[in-house]
């Protein structure tokens, strides 16, 4: 085996043998900018990605995430800034000289080569001896569970199988960094979900650093250790899925990731850890003060639908009096039963629409509400997020 | 396109027969009369291969045929190189300034009257004081056929996914090797089809060749045309039958090559 490694020619270093310890940044993107004509695709973006991390770039289409990924692969070069891989600036290094491989959105499998030929393609270019190429191809075929299909051509495979070949081909050279451009976008929902889990398991087993680009937040939340949310060429927030969902830093992130109710208002009173906010269309709301209180008093309060509870009469008045609970009254206008959850829309007496979702924890509908029914929507101040407008 | 039996009505059969008769009857008659034993073109004198034998003993005709063949092979090869390069530049060069003009100019010779192409080439060769003969005809045929090659190859390139080359680069090929590893295997049927098309066009051409050729280097069509002006000899029928056979073979091979590329899941080159 030691001989094999010595023979591996120009193949990028194997991940588990020669890399710096975990947590050291493998990749540092430093104030990178990319313009296409007058359009700023990536705007002074900085980011660090650690070795072994599963990182997702999440954003709407046209936010610059694919451009950033293509700069990491070497297909675009940054106009300004540096991209450091293991401390070395790779901005000027051509794609074929980078220890980085990419899995393309449309897979880009070579139609004239078999499954094995596709997987072996990069190994042949690296000048590996034939026997080792055969071993590595067999290993990759087993890794993505394509045994028996080695001789097929790409057009004889299903979409899911093509996706696996593309993955195996990209992993065959043992890149330090694997880039995945919307890797699951072409698969149907069921297959996408099972493939997400397989990708995660594979990434843990190999320890390779994955950077995935996706517009699907569920996909990003499921798979990634950390998510970078991009908008107009900038990173709005880099955080774990939980932080992103529970503590968004801006109104844009809060609205982009998941569903949320937002009430605009002004700060009326500060009392210890509590803010009392006079909202435009939902009355007064008490919210936990953010750790770094902003200067501005024109703010908005955000609350996720699943943290809004509905009841016929509402919690005891005392709790409302002392500001331990927010209590809003209104009429149910819309009910959508989704199986695991039921979503309600409540029109408050003050005018705002509040969405609430409740888990259907019992088969019998003892706890459901009908359209037209008067209800009390209530939630804790601690579940509110205060954001600048 | 296997038509179902029920769709082959009598009317359809009649229409098809009429159309094909219109197209191929003259050729069929020519082929049959090439096997005529009689010296008189219009009188049937039984089957014979004597005119084929005459052709293979006619040194002037054989020289002309050899000339045509060399011109076809050299000009088709040159046209394939130039046409492929032009197609690659036009479809891969991005949207450079004047790209539409360039691709329009590439296709213009397709519809240019051959007399004009021939005359302008003649003027050019006279101005350059080039000795007219094999090379001038070859260059003229390269000019004529390269746009056909470019059209065939460009349509193939247009249907190819650009990310294939990127994938090849990602997997360790420099840009030039990526082109040869990922693109050439997919466009070669179109390139081959273009080459064969160029060959066939060059073999057929009379007008441009007669403008650009010089004394003592007549191509086969020129030779045949000048013989026919003195009266149709049965030998000509035999030669024409041979030419039809060769061109048919080449065209069938070209369309098979094109089919081969379409069988690989990509759209075929138009032929």
Boltz contact constraints between the chains, C-beta under 6 A:
constraints:
  - contact:
      token1: [A, 75]
      token2: [B, 166]
      max_distance: 6.0
  - contact:
      token1: [A, 95]
      token2: [B, 169]
      max_distance: 6.0
  - contact:
      token1: [A, 95]
      token2: [B, 170]
      max_distance: 6.0
  - contact:
      token1: [A, 96]
      token2: [B, 169]
      max_distance: 6.0
  - contact:
      token1: [A, 96]
      token2: [B, 172]
      max_distance: 6.0
  - contact:
      token1: [A, 96]
      token2: [B, 173]
      max_distance: 6.0
  - contact:
      token1: [A, 96]
      token2: [B, 174]
      max_distance: 6.0
  - contact:
      token1: [A, 101]
      token2: [B, 170]
      max_distance: 6.0
  - contact:
      token1: [A, 102]
      token2: [B, 170]
      max_distance: 6.0
  - contact:
      token1: [A, 104]
      token2: [B, 163]
      max_distance: 6.0
  - contact:
      token1: [A, 104]
      token2: [B, 167]
      max_distance: 6.0
  - contact:
      token1: [A, 108]
      token2: [B, 163]
      max_distance: 6.0
  - contact:
      token1: [A, 108]
      token2: [B, 164]
      max_distance: 6.0
  - contact:
      token1: [A, 108]
      token2: [B, 167]
      max_distance: 6.0
  - contact:
      token1: [A, 111]
      token2: [B, 264]
      max_distance: 6.0
  - contact:
      token1: [A, 111]
      token2: [B, 265]
      max_distance: 6.0
  - contact:
      token1: [A, 112]
      token2: [B, 185]
      max_distance: 6.0
  - contact:
      token1: [A, 121]
      token2: [B, 171]
      max_distance: 6.0
  - contact:
      token1: [A, 122]
      token2: [B, 171]
      max_distance: 6.0
  - contact:
      token1: [A, 122]
      token2: [B, 172]
      max_distance: 6.0
  - contact:
      token1: [A, 125]
      token2: [B, 171]
      max_distance: 6.0
  - contact:
      token1: [A, 125]
      token2: [B, 172]
      max_distance: 6.0
  - contact:
      token1: [A, 125]
      token2: [B, 173]
      max_distance: 6.0
  - contact:
      token1: [A, 126]
      token2: [B, 172]
      max_distance: 6.0
  - contact:
      token1: [A, 155]
      token2: [B, 265]
      max_distance: 6.0
